[in-house]
Amino acid sequence: MTKKAKNFKKSKTGVYVSLGSTAMGALSVIKQAKLARQENDTLRLVDAAISAAAIATGLAILYRELKRLGDDDVLLG
């Protein structure tokens, strides 16, 4: 069972779960940015921008991993 859990991250399902959780993190960053704009809090806005960049990088890495797995999804090309 430990081997199954280890290989889950490299499976298609694992990548899809990671994509979903990263997308949920993006929602949190959007809320943070809106709140920072309302309060004119520059530091929180910078934090939200950096977090958004990290999420975008993470999504790009996960997309690349999906391409490596040879997914037959039409949307991935």
C-alpha positions in Angstrom: 0.0 0.0 0.0 2.9 2.4 0.7 4.1 2.0 -2.9 0.6 2.9 -4.2 0.6 6.0 -2.1 4.1 6.9 -3.3 3.1 6.6 -7.0 -0.2 8.4 -6.6 1.5 11.8 -7.1 2.9 10.7 -10.4 -0.4 9.3 -11.7 -3.0 11.2 -13.8 -5.4 11.2 -10.9 -2.7 12.6 -8.6 -2.0 15.4 -11.0 -5.7 16.2 -11.4 -6.1 16.4 -7.6 -3.1 18.7 -7.4 -4.6 20.9 -10.1 -7.8 21.1 -8.2 -6.2 22.0 -4.9 -4.0 24.6 -6.6 -7.1 26.1 -8.2 -8.8 26.3 -4.8 -5.7 28.1 -3.6 -6.2 30.6 -6.4 -9.6 31.4 -5.1 -8.1 32.3 -1.8 -5.6 34.6 -3.4 -8.3 36.4 -5.4 -10.2 37.0 -2.2 -7.0 38.3 -0.5 -6.4 40.7 -3.4 -9.9 42.1 -3.4 -9.7 42.7 0.4 -6.3 44.4 0.0 -7.7 46.7 -2.7 -10.7 47.6 -0.6 -8.4 48.4 2.4 -5.7 50.0 0.2 -3.2 47.7 1.9 -0.2 47.7 -0.4 1.7 45.0 1.5 -1.2 42.5 1.3 -1.6 43.3 -2.4 2.1 42.5 -3.0 1.7 39.3 -1.0 -1.3 38.4 -3.2 0.6 39.1 -6.4 3.5 36.9 -5.3 1.1 34.2 -4.3 -0.6 34.4 -7.6 2.8 34.1 -9.4 3.6 31.0 -7.3 0.2 29.5 -8.2 0.7 30.2 -11.9 4.1 28.5 -11.8 2.6 25.5 -10.0 -0.1 25.2 -12.5 2.4 25.3 -15.4 4.5 22.6 -13.7 1.4 20.4 -13.2 0.3 21.0 -16.9 3.8 19.9 -18.0 3.5 16.8 -15.9 0.2 16.0 -17.4 1.7 16.3 -20.9 4.5 13.9 -19.8 2.0 11.3 -18.7 0.7 11.2 -22.2 -2.9 12.1 -21.3 -5.3 11.5 -24.2 -7.4 14.5 -23.3 -8.5 16.5 -26.3 -8.0 19.8 -24.4 -4.3 19.1 -23.8 -3.5 18.7 -27.5 
